[in-house]
């Protein structure tokens, strides 16, 4: 399974691509940022959409994992973030990818071990988990952490034993 993690942003959208190997190990493929120039909203969203579409065409992921929007103190910032997130999701849906969403808390818990980890902690753990030579930039590290989160959740779900449905009926207590 190849996963594209996205850390959406109205100015910088981070991306990270990982491959889940048959043995469950996660291998680094690529990471970086889509930088959005100043300008009107339509052009900015098109930049995010086109950038994510190009990443998908280049790396051929099967899943897009993206961070859910949280309500920030500034409603205008949250709306802009939501719009950039929507452009990235649409790019994935347009390329027929499965879409998975995770909260920042879920992502940090999975990658770092605690939900309120700072940017530097995320960067350090992503570097360690993926055996990278250098620390990735903050936006790329967040996107890689999102991809790692999906890898752990998806592999974990596949590893759960499947119980056969019981043919016995439950008895209600009198």
N, C-alpha and C positions, 0 to 999 in steps of 0.2 A: 504494500500500500504506500503510495506517495502522497504526502500531505503538504499543502500550501497553507502556512499560517499567516494571518494578516493582523497587523496592529493598525487599525484605521486612524487617520488624522486628516484634518482639513489643510494642513501645510506639508506634513510628511506622513506617508503611509509606509510602514515597515512591512517587509515580507521575509519569510523564511521557508525553505523547502527541505523536508526530511523524507527519508525512505525507511519504512519499517521492514526489516529483513525477516526471513522465515524463522530465525531463532529468537525473534522478538527484539533484537538489538535495533537501535535507532541510529541511522547514518545521516550525516550532514550532506546536503546536496548544494544549496546556495542560499544566500541572504542578501538583503540590501534595502534600499528605500526608493520609493517613488516620490520625487519632490514636486510639489505643486506651486507653480508661479502665482504671483499676485494677479488679480484680475477679477472679472465677473464670475459669478457662481457657476454658470453653465460651463464655461471653459475649464474651471478648476475641477468640476466633477468629471468632465470628459477626460481630463488628464489622469485622474484616478482610475476610471473605467478602462481607458486605453492601456495604462501601465499594467494593471492587473491582468488584462486580457493577454498582453504580450508575455508576461511572466508565465501564465498558464500555457500558452502555445509553446514557449521555450522549454519548460520543465515537465509538462504533461502530468500534473498531479491528478489524483482521482477524487480527492476531498479538499474542500476549502474550510479551514477552521478559523473562526474570527471571534474577536472579543466583543462581548455585548456592551452596549452603551450604559454607563451609569449616569445618574443625574448629578451633574456638577453644580457648583455654586452659581456659575454663570449659565443661564438658560440658553443664551445665544450660542455659546461655545458648544453646549450639548447638542443643539440643533445642527450646527455645522458638522460636528463629529458624526451625527446620525446620517447626514446626507452623504458624507464620504464613505461611511460604512455601507450604505445602501448601494452606492456606485460599485464598490468592491464585490458585494454579494451578487449584484446583477451581472457583473462580469463572470463570476463563477457559475451562476445559473445559466447564463447564455452559452457557456461552454459545457453544459450538462454535468457539472460537478455536484457531488453531494455537499451539502452545507451543514456545518456543525458550529454551534455557538456556545461559548463559555464565558462565565463572568471573570473579571480580573482576579477575584478571590480564588476561584477554582484553578485558574492558570498558575497563579503564584504558589498555591498549596501543592500542586502537582510538581512544578519545576523546582521549587525552593524548599518546600516542606512547611512553610507558613504563609498564610494568606495576606499578611500585611508587609511583605518583604519590599525593600526599596529597589530602585533601578539597578544600583551597583550589585546587589545580591543576586538579582535575576541575571545580569550579565555574567557574573562569576559562575553561577551554577550552569547556565547554558554552555559556557566555555568548557566546563568540566564534564557535563553529561555528553556532549558531542565531541569531546577530545579535540577541540579547536586549538590552533596555535596562538591565536590572538583573541582578545575580548571583542565581541561584536558591538557595533554601535547600539545605543539604547533602544531605538525603534526596531531595529532588526532583531535584537535579543528578545524583545517582547513578542515579536511575531514567531520567532523560533520556539519560545516558551509555549505559545499557543498551539503550535504544531506538536510539540512534545506532549502537551496536555491531551490532545486528541489521540495521539498514538497510545498513550497509557490507558485512556478510557476505552478506546476501540479494541485494543489487544486484551484488556481486562474483561470486556464483555464477551469476547470470543472464547476466552479461557474458562469462563464460568461453566460448570457442569450443567448439562441440560437434563432436567428431571422429566421422566415420562409421566404423563398425567395418570393419576391414580384411578383405577376403575372402581374402587370402592366408594360408596357414597358416605358422606359424613352423616353421623346420627346426631340429631338434635337432642340435647338433654331434656328429660321430662320436666 
